[in-house]
Amino acid sequence: MSETDAAVPDPDGLRAAASDRLLAGVLREESARIVAALTGWLGSLDLAEESVAEAIEEALREWRTRGVPPNPGGWLTQAARHNALDRIRREKRYREKLALLAEPETAAPERGADEPDERLPLLFGCCHPALSPDAQLALTLRAICGLTTAQIAHATLTPESTIAQRIVRAKRKIGATGIPLRIPEGAERAQRLDIVLTVVSVMYTEAHLVAGGDATADRDLADDAIWLARVVAHELPGEAEAHGLLALLLFHRAREGARAVEGELVLLAEQDRTRWDRALILEAHAVLERAAMLRRPGRWQLHAAIAACHTDAPDGGATDWLQVLTLYDMLRAYDRSPIVRLNRAVALAEIDGPRAALDEVDALRDDLAAYHLWHAVRARMLRGLGRDDEAMAEDLCALELTANEAERRLLAARAGR
Amino acid sequence: MKYVIMFTSTPELDAAVSPEHAEQVYRRVYEWFGTHADRITDSGAELQPVTTATTVTHSGGAPVVTDGPFSEAKEVIGGFSVIDVDDLDAAIAMVKTWPMLELPGNSVEIRPMVVDYSHMEQ
């Protein structure tokens, strides 16, 4: 089932219990539109978002057992409006709003093909640089993707109270400091889009790094991330980097089926490539080509091009490492993060040997000594140089530093434990 | 919306700036106030150096007067202005052109002003 299929309520499912996957699909399709519409009506993102979040909790309780109603968007809109009015009557600070509210349109107006998606301005507001990265992610997951606070807490391994507080603070800051819900124009646009894309990318990686989770668990955030990457690329067709990120996530998603076998992680080089999703790989290539035709290179497109190199090789040994290394050299101009340099070192080892790569890895010690994969990569270089004892020590270091169960087992097997 | 923008600097880094460079930046500060005059509702004030600060606190049931600023921070507020612009993005765009940002240890803090006291009425 593709992401879009999940959004269409299954008529046969009406009286049956709805699966979590179907619910997720429906809720993320509706959530942001209703938050945006209600924010316009109420003049307060805080109030609008809170009311929609409550409606989503109600929907989950009701739909899980009784199925999704024929018009889930209408159901949620009604429930959210009801919650908003209830809150306005209850809370004195909102009371004066009541008289000012116009009667809302009973049905959401149909959107013309040329009209911009009202979700995008909301998304740019949620990812405003005046909010901390943690707050950007939490608020995006709730207001845009329609996750509950509990789901976000579970997926990001953060206490629920912390997530709730983050969201409340972020929403209040948006209101109090006058953060506009708008897609910035001009020179600002590229920088701000990069923040949005970073949040989407973090959303995807969070899904794989749930500590204590097994390799196959918690696929949910990855689904949400791909869905959101599709929305952004679709609504901003002229933004090459938006297509770049979508292509990158699709390449990763395509390999997902081979990444874990019976809960155990399998390294890229050893994955059974027949388990990769060919249709997704084709789509990823098409999206990346669309990006390239816009002739505005950037880091997400380069990341995607590197993922394409790995995906195109018929087996691990046939990887075009020179091409990978060349792409990493280009990427360094856009993305100076030590993680990029670490990944480049892996490619460098294939071209110039482990000695040269080890020097690069060692140069990153100050930045990455607390990152388990730095130790894992260093172990690989040391093993390549025949320094097996040191390699073993590094693998054990990596093992100590990771909390993800599947990664732990992989590292433990390598260290012979 | 009304914002107070607070210009901060790090005195220990100020010495590293040559007098010529400082003077040139200062000229551009005057121009900056001219360029943005329509959005500056109160040009505020430039403050004397932090070495002139005196702080009054309440301790042991009585006010206590001490020499120096209230905070031990290395950064100090050197002045403030009040601006009136559409939203935070407009405030940020304006502040990004503040000439003194190119000097080491300088920054600008943007804070929205409380203008609505209706929630305090009973």
Interface residues (C-beta under 8 A of the other chain):
Chain A: K92 R93 E96 H128 A130 A176 T177 G178 I179 P180 R182 P184 E188
Chain B: M1 D86 D87 L88 D89 A91 I92 A93 I110 P112 S118 H119
